[in-house]
Amino acid sequence: MSEFRKHWSVDETELKKDPEQYTIWRLEQRINYGIGEPKIKRAELLKYWGKLHLDPYKKKALELTLF
């Protein structure tokens, strides 16, 4: 059973008011820091790929598996 961790410095209530920015932030947190559920939807990742600010090594590894 995986433990759900939450980033302590972000007010998710405010961030959720902009669904696209919330989704991008959530993806970045899950990829860069391992925060959140274990699986990421491939379609969601591809949709926001150009807008994600990721660790360069993780981004390269994901590119190799996605494309």
C-alpha positions as CSV (number, residue, x, y, z in Angstrom):
1,M,0.0,0.0,0.0
2,S,1.5,3.3,-1.0
3,E,1.4,6.3,1.2
4,F,-0.1,9.5,-0.2
5,R,2.2,12.4,0.5
6,K,1.2,16.1,0.1
7,H,3.4,19.0,-0.7
8,W,3.2,21.2,2.4
9,S,3.9,24.6,0.8
10,V,1.1,24.8,-1.7
11,D,-2.5,25.8,-1.1
12,E,-4.2,23.2,-3.3
13,T,-7.6,24.8,-2.8
14,E,-6.5,28.0,-4.6
15,L,-4.6,26.0,-7.2
16,K,-7.7,23.9,-8.1
17,K,-9.5,27.0,-9.2
18,D,-7.5,26.7,-12.5
19,P,-7.9,23.1,-13.5
20,E,-5.2,23.1,-16.2
21,Q,-2.6,24.7,-13.9
22,Y,-3.6,22.3,-11.1
23,T,-3.1,19.3,-13.4
24,I,0.3,20.5,-14.6
25,W,1.4,21.1,-11.0
26,R,0.2,17.7,-9.9
27,L,2.0,16.0,-12.7
28,E,5.2,17.9,-11.9
29,Q,5.0,16.9,-8.2
30,R,4.3,13.3,-9.0
31,I,7.2,13.0,-11.5
32,N,9.8,15.2,-9.8
33,Y,9.2,14.3,-6.2
34,G,7.1,11.1,-6.2
35,I,4.2,12.8,-4.5
36,G,0.8,11.4,-5.3
37,E,-0.7,8.2,-6.6
38,P,1.6,5.7,-8.2
39,K,0.2,5.7,-11.8
40,I,0.1,8.6,-14.2
41,K,-2.2,8.5,-17.2
42,R,-0.1,8.5,-20.4
43,A,-2.7,10.6,-22.3
44,E,-2.6,13.3,-19.6
45,L,1.2,13.3,-19.6
46,L,1.3,13.6,-23.4
47,K,-1.3,16.4,-23.4
48,Y,0.7,18.6,-21.0
49,W,4.2,17.5,-22.0
50,G,5.3,20.9,-23.4
51,K,4.2,22.7,-20.3
52,L,5.8,20.6,-17.7
53,H,8.9,21.8,-15.8
54,L,10.7,18.5,-15.0
55,D,14.0,17.4,-13.7
56,P,16.1,17.1,-17.0
57,Y,17.2,13.5,-16.2
58,K,13.6,12.4,-15.4
59,K,12.3,14.2,-18.5
60,K,14.8,12.4,-20.8
61,A,14.0,9.0,-19.2
62,L,10.3,9.7,-19.8
63,E,10.9,10.8,-23.4
64,L,12.6,7.4,-24.1
65,T,9.5,5.5,-22.8
66,L,6.8,7.8,-24.2
67,F,8.1,8.5,-27.7
